[in-house]
Amino acid sequence: MKHSLQKLENKNLQLKLELDSKEWNDLVEESYNKNKGKYKVEGFRSGKAPRKMIEKMYGPHIFFEDAIIEGFNKHYQEILNADKSIDPIDSPELSVEKLDDSGITIVAEIPVRPEVKLGNYTGLKISVAPKEITDKDVEDELKRVQIQNTRLVEKDGAIENGNVANIDFKGSIDGNYFEGGSAEGFDLEIGSHSFIDNFEDQLIGLKADDQKDVIVKFPADYQAENLAGKEAKFEVKVNAVKTKELPEINDEFASDVSEFDTLEEYKNHIKEHLGEHAKEDAKVQTENQIIDEIIKTMECDVPEIMINRELDAIMQDMEYRLMYQGANLEAYAKYLNTTVDKLREERKNDAIKSVKIRLALQEILKNEKFDINDNEIDKYIENVANRMKKSVEEYKKTLTDERLNYIRNEILMNKLLEFLVEKNK
């Protein structure tokens, strides 16, 4: 076997693989032995027909494609193991340049990781100061927790804006009840606009045990086509009227919602907690600004295949998020009056930026040659085990090779980000 490598104008790598006649014929014979059972030849049991008979019936090249792939894969891995400078980012595309009595020449175009030229990635003088936590920030957080702990208390009298009405309802169009249009014991906040049209407004003034037919019209662009633009009647029964009651912010409130006995202690904890978050936010902003500056000055022709892979990941992530909300990409695109293809195109710049960031960080890692030792991995595993309330031995039993690689990569990335923050203050 002989091989040669050449850089192409499109930045891909061309690998030329020359196999002599003996190796080529051996590959074809191996392909025949592996695949002969797939072909039927009259007068022979399955897998017993001679190679020449199969080639006569199905064509002289019937075993060539499999032989080419097998032969290439065998030597391709050997070449990659011997030459670490080859960094493929996708499967090679194969073609045959020559095939005669002397053997075969297989040509492979290999998409490889692009060359990256970095500008300065140290000395950029970027640092974001943490936000100063004020008394107002603490009060705002207290109010947020207060609202979270709002109690609903039944009241006598009519429904008013801001009340919560507990209702049973059943929706129909032209006398036909439709799927998803009914519920029992549903708490509806009046004025939240969570129901269509003026549904909530029509409940104002009703009392517990009152009944009413509420008439509304679905929007023309409603996501359920069978309901879009149609008038519907909802038979509504009011079970109860409730008002929101906020707890008083005092020592009792603090002990109810936290581990602290007094409001003063709880406020001090909130201030400290918000301060830690502010430091973390400032750290993340600093890292992001440094990375943005690095990719501004880097030179790299990002291959389309890497962009498309990143776009695939972005769209798949969006699909999963929508799925958990009971929707899908097609419905979401229709709701936004666009198409899935346009949504994908709109995120192309995000994909390019993500790929550039990854390539830049990989190049810095290569330049700086960070090491990871066993102690760092053990410490990481111990921290995770403690968070999961497991012993280190128990947690280690759950670790796969894939998970261990993830841990190494995360430690490496944390080291890199610490390095960039330190060198760019």
N, C-alpha and C positions, 0 to 999 in steps of 0.2 A: 504494500500500500504506500502510495505517495500522496502528499497533500501540500497545498499552497494557499496562502491567505492574501487577500487584496482589499484595500479600502475603496468603496464605491463613492461616486459623486453624491449620492443621497445619504451618505454617512453610514450606511450599512456595511457589513463585512461580507466579502465573498470567499467562500471556502470551496476549493476545487479538490475533489477526492478521486484519485486514479487507482483502480483495482485491476490487476492483471487477469488474464483469461482463466487461470486456474481458480483464483478466489471467486471470480464472478460465476463460473460454472458451479462451484461448490455451493454458492448462495442460492442459485436457481434450483439445485438439487434439494437443498434444505427446504426451500419453499414448496417444492413438489411433495416431499414427504409430509410436511405439515398440513398441506391443504388438499391432498389428493382425494380425501374422503368427501369433499364437497361436490365433486363432479361425477356425473353418471355416464358410464360408457356401456353400451349394450354388450352383453356377453360376459361382463365382469362384475363381481360383487363390489360393494361400496369400499373404496380405498384400495382396491386390488388392480386397478387399471394401470398399465405402464405409462410412463411419462409421455412417450412419443404419441401414444394413442390419444391422450387427453389434449396434447398440443395440436394434434391433427384436427380434432373435433372442435376445440374452443379457440384455436389460434396459437401461433408459435410463441407469443409474448404473454401467455396467460399467467405465468408465474413471475414475470419480470417486476411488476409493481411492488409486490411483497418483498422480493429479493433486494430491490433498490432500498426500500425503507429499512429492512433489517441490516443490510450491509452498512448503510450510512449511520444508523443509530449506534452500531457496534463501535465504529471508529470515531464518531463524533464525541462520544463520552470520553474516549481515550485522549483525544486532542484537547478537550476542555480541561481534563485533569492535569495535562502536561503544560498547558499554556493558560495561566491564571489571568492574563491580560484580556482574554476574550470574555466579555460580560453580556451574555444574551438577555434580552428582555422579552423575547417571544420565540415561538418555534420557527425554525428555518423553513424557507420555501425551496423545494427541490426541483431540479430539472436535469435532464441528461444532455450532456454536450456531445458525447461520442459513445457509440456502442458498436464494436466490430469484433473480429476474431482475436484481437490483441487484448480485449477487455472492455471496461466501461469507465467513463469519466462522469462523475456526478458533481453537479454544481449546486451549492446551497447559498442562498442569500439570507444572512443572519441579521435580524434587527438587534443592534447592540446599544448598550447604555451610552448616551451621548457624551461628548467631551464637555467638561465644565471648566470655565475659566472664572475664578473668583476675583473680585476686587478686595478691598480691605474688609476684614471681618473682625478686626480688633482696633481699639483706639477710636471708636465712633462716638464716644462720650454721650451715651444715651442712658437716662435714668428717670423713672417716673416716681415722684414722691407720693407716699401713701396719703390718702384723703384724711384730713383731720376730723376726728369724731367730735361732734358738738352735742350739747344738751338736747337740741332739736332732733338730732338723729336718734338719740335714745328714746325721746318721747314718741317719735314716729314709730319706732319698733314696738314700744309698749302698746300704742294704739292698734298696730297690726295684730299683735297677740290678743288684744282685747276683742277685736272684731272676729278673730278666729274662734273665740270662746263665747260668741253671741248665743244667747238662749232664745228659743221660740216659746212664747207664752200665749196660750189661748185667751182670746178676749171676747167679750160680748159686743154686739153692735155690728155695723156694716164694714165691708171691705173698703180700705182706703189705700191710696198710693203708698207704696213702701211696705204694706202688710204682706204676709204670706198666706195664701189661700190654699187649704188642703181640699183637693177636688177629685171627683170621678168625672171622666169625660169619654165620649164616644163620637167619632167623626164619621160623617157620611157625605157622599156626593151623589146627587140625583136618587137619593133613597138607598144607596148601596154603601154599606160600611166598608172602609178600606183598611188595609194592613198597616199597622203602626200608628193608627189614629185613635187609639183608646188606651186608657190607664185608670187605675184605681188608687186612691190615697196619694195623689201626686201633690207635692208641695211646690206651688208656683209663686215666685216673688213678683208682686204687681209693680210694674214699672221697670222690670229687668229687660223687657223686650226679647225674652227668650222664645216666645211664641209668635206666630206670624200675624201680620196685619195689626188690627186693633183688638185682638182677642182679650188681652189683659184689661184694657180700658172698659170692655163690656161687663166685666165682673165687679167693677167698683159700685158700691151701694148694696150688693147682695149680702145676706147674712147666712149663718149656719143653717143647714137644711133647705135653703132656697134652691130652686132649679131654674135653669134658663137655657134656651137655644141660642147659641152664639154663632153668628153668621160672619164668615171671613172669606177672603179670596187669596189663594196661593199666588206667589209671584210668578210672572211669566217665565223666569229663568230658574225656577225651583228645580233642584237636582233630581227629584222623582218625576219623570216625564208624564206619568199617568195622573199627576196632581197639578202640574204646572199650569198656571193661568185659570184654574177652575175655582168656582165658588163651593164652599163646603159648609155644612151645618154640624156644630158640635153640641151634643146634649150634655149639659154640665150640671152636676150636683155639688153644692158646697158642703163639705163635711165639717169644716172648722175654719175659723179666722184666727190668725196668729199675728202677734206683734213681736218685733225684735227687742230684746232686752240685753243691754250691754252690762257686763259686770263692772262694779266700781274698782278703780285701780288703787289698791291699798295693800297692806301687809297680807291680808287673807288671799287676795288675788295672786300675789307673788308666790305664796306657799302652795296655791292650787295648781299653778302653771309651771312651777320650777322646783328646784331642790332647795331653794332659799326660804328662810323664815320671814324676812322683812323685805319691804319694797326697796329700801336703800341698797341692800346686798344684791338684789336682783338687778337694779339699775347699774351697779358697778360691774356685774357680770356681763350685762348687755354691752356696756361701753368697751370692755375688754374683748368680747367676742367680735363686735363690729370692727375693732381695731385690727384684730388678726385677719379678718376678711379683707380689710382695706390694704394690709401689707401684701396679702396673696394676690389681690387684684393688681396692685402696683407692680408686683413681680411679673405677672403674666403680661401686663401691658408693656413693660420694659423688654421682655423676651420678644414679644410680637413686633415692637418697633425696631429692635435690632435685626430681626429676621427680614423685615420689610426693607431695611436699608441694604442688607446683604444681597437680596435678590434684585434690587434696583441696579446694582453695578455688575452683577454676574453676566457672563456671556455663555449662552447655551441654546442650541437649536433643539427644542423639545419635540421628540418624535410624535407623530399623530397617534400612533398605537398607544403610547403612554397616556395621552390626553383622553382618548376614548375609553381606556380602562378606568381612569379616574372618574370620568363622566358616568360610566356604568355603576361604579360604587356609589356616587352621589344620588343617582336616580333610584338605585336599589334601597338606599337608606331612606329616601323620601317615601318609597312604596311601603316599607315596613312601618314607618311612622303613621302613614295614612291608614294602613291596615288595622292598627291598634285603635283607631278612631272609627272603625267601621266603614271606611271609604277606600278608594283606589285612585291610581294616577289618572285614569281616564275621566272619572267623575270629577276629580279635583280640577283637571284642566278645563273641563266643560264649565265648571262653576266660575272659573276665572276668564271664561270666554276666549280660551286659547287651545293649543294642542299639546300633546306630550312631547312631540318633536321640538316645538318652540320652547317649552319649558327646559328641555335638554340644552338647546342652543343658548338660552339665557344664562346657563350655568357654566358655559365653556370657559370663560375667563377665570372663574373660581377653580376649575379643574387645572387650568394651566398654572395658576399660582401655586396650587397644592403640589403639583409635580415639581415645579421649580424649587419650592422649599425643600422637598425631600431630596432632590439632587444636590442642592447646596449643602445641606446638613451632612449628607453622605460624603461629600467631598472634604468637608472640614474634618469629619471623623477620620478619613483616610490620611489627611495631612497631619493631624495631631496625635494619631495612634494611641488613643485611650485604652487602658487595660482594665479588665474586671477580674477581681480575685474572688476566691471561694468565700472569704469572710463577708464580702459585700452581698453575695447571693444569699448566704445563710442569714444575714441580718434582715434582708428584704423578706425572706420566707418567714422568719420569726415574727416580724411586724404584722404580716398578713394573717398568720396563724392566730396571733393574739386578738386581732380585730374580729376574726371569725369564731373566737372562743374555742379554739382547738389546740391540741398539743402540736408541737413542731413535727413529731413523728407521724401523727394522724394526717396533717396537711400534706406532708411530703409524699404520702402514699397516693394522693389524688393527682400529683403532678405528672403530666405527660411531657414528652420531648417538646411538643409544640408549646406548651405552657412555659417550660423552662427557657425556651428561646425567647418567648415574649418577655419573661422576667429579665433576661440578659439585655434585651434591646431597650427595655424601659430604664434599667440602671444606666446603660450607655447614653441614652438620650438625656437623662437627668444630669449626668456628668457634663455633657456637651452644653446644655443650657446654663449650668452653673459657670462653666468656663466662659461662655459668651457674655454673661452678665458681668462677671468679674473683670473681663478684659475690655469692656466697653463703657465702664462707668465714666 
